[in-house]
């Protein structure tokens, strides 16, 4: 089979791949390259495929195989149809499958084909006739599907166009197409476009009538012509070409009649069996370190082959597409596909002799997780030296005066880098750093790992596209911090700076000067331990010529990681089968009460029927000379053992309303 390099480049991203490299990869994957012919404008591959891989007998099949082998993007069709599809399942016996896709196109111009279409067919020694015939040949070569055209004007009303949704009408059209042999003159025509998987008797007649047309005859010479998943794609491309080159409009509707697809059992795949059969793979060409092929690599190979994976801890089940059921039946066939796509030459026939490597601590894994979360929310990681000139922790024997002390906080260096980036006429970027800081306590040196970052500075937030972009607000920046803790599954509390100042260390006392007055908060974990600061930075004192607010934070990771290790265990509860009751209540409290105190009062009720308490509304009210605030809470009640009654809920609700406001 001849394959054009230019045509392949339209379907698969071949940038950076040379023709000889592609030829070697195809040979290693089981395809025989008979010849590689270089012309003035193109390179033609003469590829032989095995009898059990009939799915690669067309351009799309080879393109899919190349995209799987080279892990490149596949572009099968360059357009989409916005046409209603009417689909119906038809009854048939188990020995005969039928399928008909049909539509009507009016006023199509039958004329000479464009140059690009003639050129594609010329590579296969096919003489151009007109645009309709050439499109039929193109679809047959590209998709291995035979598009058939019935010229309505020549049938003298034999076909009832109004009954195209009937199976008998489509069978009759298939019979008429066998008798339609005369060429149609150039001009306007009304046509029916049919793509069918016909009855066995019609298939045999089509096989006989197309003996002089090899690329069509091969489609019918075997009774294993399978109902492939890409028939609608092939038909859609044919409609796009016919209406585009024929200068007419799309059909009003596409009719799709087919027998029911057989449900096939997925193939069970065992990872341990795969490792035992294939053995280790060589990591690098000149490396002696070898390892077993990774599960993620296996999944990528299956995904590139368009297999559907149902994965479990030790086993997985693989659904095979219909066009591969002729050559993949067992798990050993899947193992062969892995070795074929990954490369037979990548596997070695002896076990590697590797020395035991080191292990990462749980703390390091947790820090890497935090680093990954910060990157995923859009922050850029920066790294600064721990050495400096003006820090409090001095070095006894510094190499130079510039590096005579160790840093005791991260945020000032981040501000300096942020300011430097602005001065270089570059955009403001949101950054973070994870690094060690060094402090002294009673003549002892203490090392801690901190996380610090800067948010804001750029205007990219807008509620509507027609509005001017705005800088992030306090609450949006605060939401980014909360997302980090939420993804770490850690509950935190926000408190004002004057609340429990004894827990704020000297580090945070130094950082207070970095934030605007009364515009920062302290972060606490559930145990009441301060773990960080967040607030709006002083842009004036830091010589930052910004009109947009800038927010910064610094968090002690040692306290955070230790707390995360103690609370990372997830405890699951049985889901109740009884319905819940949701009630909204209003509670009035003094305006100066913090929300933590209110929730503590609510939690003191300690009622097992309460599933959750959520605050959804708050507003201030004045009664005589007292200023209070009214809080709206949404409480969910659930009983795991029986259906709740209104009386039970009323009793609990009254306890909420009796909370003292004094």
C-alpha positions, 0 to 999 in steps of 0.5 A: 500500500502506498502512503504519501508523506505529505498526506500523513503530515496532514493527519499526524504531527510529524514535526522533528521526525525524518522519513527514515526514522519513521520507516525504522519505527514502523519496521520495529513495530511489525510493518514491512517497508517494501520501498521508499520512493522520493519524488520531486514534491513528495515521498511515497512509502510502500507499506505491507501489513499483516493479514490480521491487521486489516485496520491498517489497510487505509491512510487513517489506520496507518496514521493511527498506528504512527500516532501511537508509535510516535506518541503524536497528535492525530487529526482525522477530520478537519471539520464538523457537521452540524446536521441532525442525526436520526438513528434507529436500531434494526432487527437482524439475525445473528449471522448478518449485520447491516448498516446504512447511513444515508442523506439527500443532497440537492443541486450538487455541481458535478465538475472537474476536481481540484488539483490537490484531489487529483494529486492525491489520487495520482499517487495511487494511479487513479484517473480523475473523473469528476469531483463526485467520483474522486471523492468516493475514491478518496474516502475508500483510500483514506477510510476503507469505506465505500461511499455510493451515490444514487442519482435521483434524477435518473431513477424516474421515481423508482425510489420513494425519497420520503421513506428513507427511514425504512430499512426496505427502502435502503435495501432497495437503494443498495440493489439499484446502486449495483445496476447504476453503471453509466457515467453522469454528465457534468452539471447539477444533480440531486443525489442520495449519499449512502454508506452501507454494510449491506446484506451478504448477497449484495456484498458478493455482487459488489465484490464481483462488480469492483474487480477492476477497482482494487481499492474498492474490491478489497473492501468486499472480498472478505465477509469480515468487513466489520462495522467500524467505529469511524464510519460516521467520521468517514461519512461526515468527511464525504458530506463536507467534501461533496457539499464544498466541492459541489457548491451546495448546502448540507443535507437537512438530515442524516439517517443512520440504521444499524443492527445492534452491536454485540457486547464484548467482554473486556480482556483482563490484564495483569500487571505482574504477569506483564512484568514477568514476561517482558522483564525490565526496560533500559532507562537510557541508551547508555545507562546500566540502571534498569527498571520495570515498565511503569504503570503510567507508561502502560496506560499511555500506550493503551490510551494511544491505541484507543483502548478503554482502561478500567483500572484496579489495584492489581488488575485492570480490564481493557475494552478493545475497539471493534477494528482491533478485535480480529487480532487482540483476544487475550492478555498476551496480545495486550502484552505484545502491544505494549512491547511493540509500541514501547519498542522491542529493543527497549527490553533486556533479557536479564535482571538489572543489578542495582544497589538499593537507593535512598528513600525520601522522608514523609516530610519531603513528600509533603513538602513536594505536595505543597510545592505542586499545589502552589504551582497548580494555582498559578504561582511561580517558584523562585529560589534565593540564597540563605546567605545575606548581609543584614540578617540577625543570625550571624556566621562566625567565619563568613567568606565575605561580608556580603554573606555574613549572616543567615536569613530569618524570614523569606518574604523580604527577599521575595519583595526584593525580587518582585521589585527587581522584576518590575524595574526591568520593565517586566510584568508582575508575577505571582511567586512563592518560595520554600526554603530554610530560615535560621533563628536563635533561641537561648544561644541555640540555632534553630532551622525551620522550613517556611513557605512564603509568597506574593499574590496580586499586582496584575489586573486579570480579574473581570466579572464580564468580558466587556468590563475592564480587568481588575486586580485581585481583592483581599478575599480572592487572595485569601481564597488562594491561601485557603485552597492550599490548605483545603487541598492539604485537608487542613482546617485553619482559622483566621484571627486579627493580629491582636488576638492571642499575641503570645503565640506570635513568635519573634519571626512574625513580630519582624514581619508585621512591619512588612504589612499595612497596619490592620491589614493582615491576619494570623493563621492558626491550626485547630490546636490554636498554634500560629502557623503563618501571616497573611496580609496586604504589603506596604508597597510605598515603603518597599519602593514598589510603584504599583497602584494595585494592592499586593498581598503576601504570606509566610507560613511555618511548614514544620508546624504545618507538616507535623500537624498534617501528619497527625490529622491526615488519616481519613475516617469514613462513616456509613452513609445513612439511608434516612433523609435529612432535614434542613432548617434555617435559624437566626441568632442575635449576638453582640456585634463584637463577638468573633465567629469562632466564639459563636461556633464554639457556643453552637458546638457546645450543644453536642447533639448527635442529630446535627450533621453540619452547621453553615453560616450563610447570612449576617447583618447588623441590627440596632435595638435601643442603644445596643448594636447586635448582629444577626446571623443566619445558620443552615443546620442539617439534621440526620438520624442514622437509625430512623427517620427524623420527626419534626418534634425531635428537630424542634427540640434541638432548634429551640436549644440553638435559639436559647444561646445567650447574647450576654 
